[in-house]
Amino acid sequence: MSDRAPSLLASYYLYQATANCVFFAPVFFVYYLWQPLLNVYMNRLVDSRLRATMLSLQSLVARLALAAVVALLGLGTATVGLAPTLAAGAAAVGLVGGVLLATAPV
């Protein structure tokens, strides 16, 4: 093993930590901000007999959606690069958010 191996390994881990913070932090921030708000809403709407089942189902669907979004972001980054992927993700979030706001009950 060469003398450069530890410094290369440290550089690699620093790069990975930085990339993960920049790339995945917004996804997880939205997920973990959204989850408690949705749980409060579900607790108010669902009867106590079904509450545990519905909260469990909601958690499962949210985790599957998060896995799909992270996979799509990873595929987009590998295909076209980070900047276009983040721009497309921001546009998609803006579009979906606009539709939800336009169709929200008053």
C-alpha positions as CSV (number, residue, x, y, z in Angstrom):
1,M,0.0,0.0,0.0
2,S,1.4,3.4,-1.0
3,D,1.8,6.4,1.2
4,R,-0.8,8.2,-0.8
5,A,-3.6,5.7,-0.1
6,P,-4.7,7.1,3.2
7,S,-4.9,10.7,1.8
8,L,-6.8,9.4,-1.3
9,L,-9.2,7.5,1.0
10,A,-9.7,10.6,3.2
11,S,-10.3,12.7,0.1
12,Y,-12.9,10.3,-1.2
13,Y,-14.8,10.2,2.1
14,L,-14.7,14.0,2.3
15,Y,-16.1,14.2,-1.2
16,Q,-18.8,11.6,-0.4
17,A,-19.9,13.4,2.8
18,T,-20.1,16.7,1.0
19,A,-22.0,15.3,-2.0
20,N,-24.5,13.6,0.3
21,C,-25.1,16.7,2.3
22,V,-25.7,18.8,-0.8
23,F,-27.7,16.3,-2.7
24,F,-29.7,14.4,-0.1
25,A,-30.3,17.0,2.6
26,P,-33.1,18.8,0.7
27,V,-34.9,15.5,0.1
28,F,-34.7,14.4,3.7
29,F,-35.6,17.9,5.0
30,V,-38.8,17.9,3.0
31,Y,-39.6,14.3,4.0
32,Y,-39.0,14.8,7.7
33,L,-40.8,18.2,7.7
34,W,-43.8,16.8,5.9
35,Q,-44.2,13.6,7.9
36,P,-45.2,15.1,11.3
37,L,-47.6,17.6,9.7
38,L,-49.3,14.7,7.8
39,N,-49.5,12.6,11.0
40,V,-51.4,15.4,12.8
41,Y,-53.8,15.7,9.9
42,M,-54.3,11.9,9.9
43,N,-54.9,11.8,13.6
44,R,-57.7,14.3,13.3
45,L,-59.4,12.7,10.4
46,V,-59.1,8.9,11.1
47,D,-61.3,7.0,13.6
48,S,-59.3,5.6,16.5
49,R,-60.0,2.0,15.4
50,L,-58.2,2.5,12.1
51,R,-55.6,5.1,13.2
52,A,-52.7,2.8,13.6
53,T,-53.3,1.0,10.3
54,M,-53.7,4.2,8.4
55,L,-50.6,5.8,10.0
56,S,-48.6,2.7,9.1
57,L,-49.9,2.7,5.6
58,Q,-49.1,6.4,5.2
59,S,-45.6,5.8,6.5
60,L,-45.1,2.9,4.0
61,V,-46.3,5.0,1.1
62,A,-44.1,7.9,2.1
63,R,-41.0,5.7,2.4
64,L,-41.7,4.1,-1.0
65,A,-42.2,7.6,-2.6
66,L,-38.9,8.8,-1.0
67,A,-37.1,5.7,-2.3
68,A,-38.4,6.4,-5.8
69,V,-37.5,10.1,-5.7
70,V,-33.9,9.3,-4.5
71,A,-33.5,6.6,-7.2
72,L,-34.8,9.0,-9.9
73,L,-32.4,11.7,-8.6
74,G,-29.5,9.3,-8.6
75,L,-30.4,8.1,-12.1
76,G,-30.7,11.7,-13.3
77,T,-27.4,12.7,-11.8
78,A,-25.6,9.7,-13.3
79,T,-27.1,10.4,-16.7
80,V,-27.1,14.2,-17.2
81,G,-25.2,15.6,-14.1
82,L,-26.1,17.2,-10.8
83,A,-27.1,20.7,-11.9
84,P,-29.6,19.7,-14.6
85,T,-31.0,17.0,-12.2
86,L,-31.5,19.5,-9.4
87,A,-33.0,22.0,-11.8
88,A,-35.5,19.4,-13.1
89,G,-36.3,18.4,-9.6
90,A,-36.9,22.0,-8.6
91,A,-39.2,22.5,-11.6
92,A,-41.1,19.3,-10.8
93,V,-41.6,20.4,-7.2
94,G,-42.7,23.9,-8.3
95,L,-45.2,22.4,-10.8
96,V,-46.7,20.0,-8.3
97,G,-46.8,22.6,-5.6
98,G,-48.6,25.0,-8.0
99,V,-51.1,22.4,-9.0
100,L,-51.8,21.6,-5.3
101,L,-52.2,25.2,-4.4
102,A,-54.5,25.9,-7.4
103,T,-56.7,23.0,-6.5
104,A,-56.7,23.3,-2.7
105,P,-60.1,23.8,-1.1
106,V,-60.7,27.2,0.3
